[in-house]
Amino acid sequence: MEDDKPILEQTTDAMSSAAEATKEAVKAVVRKVRKAAKKVAKKVTSGKAKKARKAKKAAKKSSAKKSAKKAVKKAAKKKSAKKAVKKTAKKKKKARKSKR
């Protein structure tokens, strides 16, 4: 401590310099925290975007599968309808033959 300055002045100087140091330290910490928060936010939002893209792809795939299944069902219905028509025609022919 300096002898030519009064103790009160020395104390206030020490306190103000300590306050300045803590202020600077806090600023540095805040900067680091903000930077880290931005990184986390980017990771989280990019993850959500990826999930959304995957969900869209899955929806497209499932709709494609559904349309394929529907097409197969329609084709099966047409075939079964044709078979039914043929069966009824055969039955009619047999009925006619049996009448003779």
C-alpha positions as CSV (number, residue, x, y, z in Angstrom):
1,M,0.0,0.0,0.0
2,E,1.1,3.5,-0.7
3,D,1.8,5.7,2.2
4,D,1.1,9.1,0.6
5,K,-2.6,8.2,-0.2
6,P,-5.1,8.0,2.6
7,I,-6.4,4.6,3.4
8,L,-10.0,5.4,2.3
9,E,-8.8,6.4,-1.2
10,Q,-6.7,3.3,-1.5
11,T,-9.6,1.2,-0.5
12,T,-12.0,2.8,-3.0
13,D,-9.4,2.4,-5.8
14,A,-9.0,-1.3,-4.9
15,M,-12.7,-1.8,-4.8
16,S,-13.3,0.0,-8.2
17,S,-10.5,-2.0,-9.8
18,A,-12.0,-5.2,-8.5
19,A,-15.4,-4.2,-9.7
20,E,-13.9,-3.5,-13.2
21,A,-12.2,-6.9,-13.2
22,T,-15.3,-8.7,-12.3
23,K,-17.3,-6.7,-14.9
24,E,-14.9,-7.7,-17.6
25,A,-14.9,-11.3,-16.4
26,V,-18.7,-11.4,-16.5
27,K,-18.7,-9.9,-20.0
28,A,-16.4,-12.7,-21.2
29,V,-18.5,-15.4,-19.6
30,V,-21.7,-14.0,-21.1
31,R,-20.1,-14.0,-24.5
32,K,-19.1,-17.6,-24.1
33,V,-22.5,-18.6,-22.8
34,R,-24.2,-16.9,-25.7
35,K,-22.0,-18.6,-28.2
36,A,-22.6,-22.0,-26.7
37,A,-26.4,-21.3,-26.7
38,K,-26.3,-20.5,-30.4
39,K,-24.5,-23.7,-31.1
40,V,-27.0,-25.7,-29.2
41,A,-29.9,-23.9,-30.8
42,K,-28.4,-24.7,-34.3
43,K,-28.0,-28.4,-33.4
44,V,-31.6,-28.6,-32.0
45,T,-33.2,-26.8,-34.9
46,S,-31.2,-28.7,-37.5
47,G,-32.3,-31.9,-35.8
48,K,-35.9,-30.9,-36.0
49,A,-35.5,-30.0,-39.6
50,K,-34.0,-33.4,-40.4
51,K,-36.8,-35.1,-38.6
52,A,-39.3,-33.1,-40.6
53,R,-37.6,-34.1,-43.8
54,K,-37.5,-37.7,-42.8
55,A,-41.2,-37.6,-41.9
56,K,-42.0,-36.1,-45.3
57,K,-40.0,-38.8,-47.0
58,A,-41.7,-41.5,-45.0
59,A,-45.1,-40.1,-45.8
60,K,-44.2,-40.1,-49.5
61,K,-43.0,-43.6,-49.3
62,S,-46.0,-44.8,-47.4
63,S,-48.4,-43.1,-49.8
64,A,-46.5,-44.7,-52.7
65,K,-46.9,-48.1,-51.0
66,K,-50.6,-47.4,-50.4
67,S,-51.2,-46.4,-54.0
68,A,-49.4,-49.6,-55.1
69,K,-51.6,-51.7,-52.8
70,K,-54.7,-50.0,-54.1
71,A,-53.7,-50.7,-57.6
72,V,-53.2,-54.3,-56.8
73,K,-56.6,-54.5,-55.1
74,K,-58.3,-52.9,-58.1
75,A,-56.6,-55.4,-60.4
76,A,-57.7,-58.2,-58.2
77,K,-61.3,-57.0,-58.2
78,K,-61.3,-56.7,-61.9
79,K,-59.9,-60.2,-62.3
80,S,-62.4,-61.6,-59.8
81,A,-65.2,-59.8,-61.6
82,K,-64.1,-61.3,-64.9
83,K,-64.0,-64.7,-63.3
84,A,-67.4,-64.3,-61.8
85,V,-68.8,-63.3,-65.2
86,K,-67.2,-66.4,-66.8
87,K,-68.6,-68.6,-64.0
88,T,-72.1,-67.4,-64.5
89,A,-71.8,-67.8,-68.3
90,K,-70.6,-71.4,-67.7
91,K,-73.5,-72.1,-65.3
92,K,-76.0,-70.8,-67.9
93,K,-74.5,-73.0,-70.6
94,K,-74.7,-76.0,-68.3
95,A,-78.2,-75.2,-67.4
96,R,-79.2,-75.0,-71.1
97,K,-77.5,-78.3,-71.9
98,S,-79.2,-80.0,-69.0
99,K,-82.6,-78.8,-70.3
100,R,-82.0,-80.6,-73.6
